[in-house]
Amino acid sequence: MAAFWGIDGCRAGWLAICLHSPDFRVITSRQGLADLFDLAAGIWIDIPVGLADNGPRTCDQLLRCALGKTGASVFTPPVRAAIDAPDYKQACDINERATGKRITRQVWNITGKIRQVDELLIKQKVRASRVFESHPEYLFLLLNNGVALPRKKSQEGQRQRVELLREHFPKSEEFINEIRNRFTKTELANDDITDAMVLALAATQSAANSESIGSLPGQPQIDSKGVPMAVYYVNKIER
């Protein structure tokens, strides 16, 4: 279990992938996620890590700029006080008072996952030293030499992403098919699989070459609970 994992949210919960074995699992409980946080050597995850009390996070602003025309894929997470709101309206009211902006329905729909990760990191601060926020679209952009890819939910977008993964993990297609055959598309979308795989690829590279790791911003900010706020990436993934 002490390996490096990529984790992406999915309808069934969380898809976790490790390329060392390779291995994968869908985590459906808070305890299951906590167990992986505690036993893994490192985790790269596509969910906000660290939350602002007011205003936007610098890492989100920098990531939008880095992504260019696909920067719209970066959402602004709620402020910390809003993630505990009992309903969407109250969450919007809290967020608007703190930032001047309401939150979108899309963000509200994943607030439970944001809260789950936030609570686990705050409960045991050592977890924050091995759980890193990342963004699959930025990782794929870097893999593709800075050239934007078609939408990830499109057939062509998926094809190109699988090709990029195959360059670094030759058995990518077979591994993806194995995962695909275990879960329905209502539990796990195709892009959930490729997103988790590129996160796992980056996590693996970060373990092999720590000098390849970069972050936005270069010096992570620390939120009011002591959790770092930054989006991590690898400068170059070796073949």
N, C-alpha and C positions, 0 to 999 in steps of 0.2 A: 504493500500500500504506500510505502514511503517513496513515491514517485512524483512526477510533475503532471498536472492535469489542466485541461481546459474545460470551462463550464459555461454553458449558455442556458438561459431560461427557455422552457417549452411549456406547452399546454398541460402536460402531465406533471410538470414540476421543474426539474433541472436535468439537463443532459451533461454528464461528465465523461470526458474522454482522456485516456492516457495512451500515448504512442509507444511507450517502452515495451509493453507486453505483446501486442496492444490490448487494451481493455476498455470497456465502457459500461455505464450504468445510468439508469434514470432514477433520480432521487426524488422521492415523493413526500418526505417528511423533514421537519426542522432538525430532528435528531440525526437523520441520515446526512444532512448537509454539515452539521456540526462535527460528526465523526470524520468526514473527509477533510474538513478544515484542520482537524487536530492530527490526522495521521499522514496527510500528504506532505511531501517535501516542499512543494510550492504549487500555487493555483493561480491561473489567469482566468478572470471571470468578466463576462459582459453584463455588469450591473454597477450602478454608482457605489463607490466605496468612499465613505466620508461625505458628510452633508453640511451645507452652509446653513447658518442661522438666518441670514438675510442676504439678498442679492444673489447673482449667479456665481457658479464656481468658475474659477479661472481656467481649469483644465477643460471644461466644456467649450469655452470660448476659443481656446487655442486649437482644440480638436476640429471645430467647425472650419477654422481658417486652413488647417492642414489638409482637410478633405476637399476643400474647394467646392466645386459644383455639387458634390454629394454631401455637403455639410448639413443638409436638412435632415439627414438620418440621425443626427445627434440631438437628443431631447434634453430639456432642462429638468433635472430632478426637483422634487419639492424641497422646501426647507425642512429641517428636521422636525419642527413642531407640527408640520402638516401631515407627516406620515402616520401620526397616531390619531388623526381625525376619524370619527366614526362613519362619515359618509363623504361623498364627492363635494357637496355644497360647502360643508364646513372646511374641508381641505382647501378648497379654492379661496374661501374667505381668509383663512389663516395665511395662505401663501400670498394673497394679494396685499394684506396688511404689511407683510414683511418685505415684499419685493415690488409691489405695484402691479404684479401679473398673476393671473389665475393659472391653474395647471390644466393640461389637456386631458381628455378622457383616456387617451392612450397611456399617458403617464399614470393616471389614477389606477388603471387596470393592472399595472405592475408594482403598485405601491406596496402591496403585501410582500413581494419578493425583496424590494428595497429594504423594508423594515426588518425582514428576517435576517438578511446579511448584516445590517447595521447592528442589530441586537447581539448577534453572535460575535462580532468583532469587539463591541464594547464590553461584553461579558468577560472575555479573555483577550486582553490587549496583545498578547503574543501572537495571536492569529493574524493580526494586521501586518506582521513581519513576513508572512508567507502567502497572503491573499492579495493579489494585484488586480486592479481594474484595468481592462484593456478594451479595445473596440475592433471587432472583426473586420469592418469595412476599411479601417485604416491599415490593419495588418495585410489585407489583400491588396490594397493600393500599393504598399511598399513591395510586396511580392511581385507585383506587376510593373515594377520600375516606374511608379508614379502615374501610370495610365489608369484612368477610371474604368471600371468594369460595368457591364450592363446590370440592370436591377437584379438583386440576388434571388428574387422570387421568379424570375423569368427562366425559361429553359436554357437560353443562351448564357445567361448569367451564371446559372448552376454549372453548365458545361465548362465554362472558362475557369471557374473556381476549382472544380475538381482537377482540371489539368494543372493548375498552379500547385495544388496540394500534391499531385502525383510526382511532380518534379523533385519534391523533397521527401516524400513518403510513397515509394513506388506502389505499394499495395492499397493505396487510398480508395480506389473504386471498389475493390473487393470488401474492404472494411466498411465502407459506407453502405454497400448492399447488405452486409450482415446486420448492421444496425437497422436499416430500413425494413428488413424482413421481420424484425422482432416487434416493431411498434406500428400502429396505424398512423395515418397522417393527421388524424384528429388529436393524437397524443404528441406527435413529433413531426414537425414540418421538415422538408428537405433542407431548407436553409438553416434550420437549427443544427443539423448535423455538420454541414460545412463550416458554420460559424464556430462550433465547439472544436472542430478539428484544427482550424487555423489558430485558435487560442492554445490548443494543446501543442501545436507545432512551435509557437512562439515560446511557450513555457519550457519546452524541451531545449530549445536553443539558448534560452536564458541560463539554464543550468549548465550547458556545455561551455558557454562563453559569456561570463557576466559583463565583460566590457562591451558587448553588443547591445545592452539594455539602455534604452532612452526613456524619457518621460516628459509629459506636458503638464505643468511647467517643468523645467529642468530641476528645480528645487521644489519638491512637493510641499504644498501648504498643509497645515495641520488644523483639523476642525476642532470645535469646542469640546469634543469628547476625546481628543488625542489621536484621532484616526487620520492618516495621511490622505490627502486629496490630490490624485494625479492619474493620468492615463498613460499606461506603459506600453512600450513597443520594442521591437528589436530592429536595430539598424540594418542588419544583414543576416539572412538565414542561409547557412552553408548547406550545400548539397552533399 
